[in-house]
Amino acid sequence: MKCAVASAVLALTACKTMDVGSAVGAATNLGKAATMTDEEVIGMSNQACEQQDKANRIAGGKHAQRLAKLTANHRNEDGLNLNFKAYQDADVNAWAMANGCIRVYTGLMDKMTDDELRGVIGHEIGHVKLGHTKNAMRTAYAASAARQAAAASGNAAVAVLSSSQLGDLAEKLINAQFSQSQESDSDQYALGFMRKHKYKPEALVSAFNKLAQLDGGAKAGMMDSHPGSADRARRIQSEIAGK
């Protein structure tokens, strides 16, 4: 017998037996997610970013100093209010949320030169500026609501989620996979970012080549959400060469 409750829910979760109240609640929350305003998306992003900052160890010392130096001129970039922190974590990863929260892992920092790291940061800024992170929040919230019926208050912007609900939401955001076109658009944004600030655009190529070498490596977080690094490096190199 096939489960026939709320097709939107079925698209996101495995079909399983649900009581009517749970099914209606999940479907309602999915509807809310689809119509979340930008203000509501930012409100959820604020909560999710704060939860992640509490759950992770904020890097200090040389990593914090280096990131602060590299991002000092980019806290108000392209009309965005951005805040940067480094997590003390060996994963090769970085991510951004719709509220301008950008987090870089020390595992990534240790493998990149300053300009390579600027290229990766420019890519993450691109995801924010181009609205990719807003769409990712809506998708992540929908998936979280479908499973846990989160944000039952009726207003996503002011909903107070439990720590576990926020953790689940943040995990879905961090692990979100952008489309190939979104990744390409953010690559183009990063290239423009490098040129605008007179950083070495070739560093974006070498950054992706380094990520390509890590494909299949243990806990290389960016490999999960940023596939085809070698191809992207070649594409960016062709763009720089004007081909």
Buried (B, 14 or more C-beta within 10 A) or exposed (E): EEBEBBEBBBEBBEEEEBEEEEBBBBBBBBEBBEEBEEEBBBBBBBBBBBBBBEEBEEBEEEBBEBBEEBBEEBEEBBEBEBEBBBBBBBBBBBBBBBBBBBBBBBBBBEBBEBBBBBBBBBBBBBBBBBBBBBBBBBBBBBBBBBBBBBBEEEEBBEBEBEEEBBBBBBBBBBEBEBEEEBBBBBBBBBBBBBBEEEBBBBBBBBBBBBBBEBEEEEBBBBBEBBEBBEEBBBBBBEBBEEE
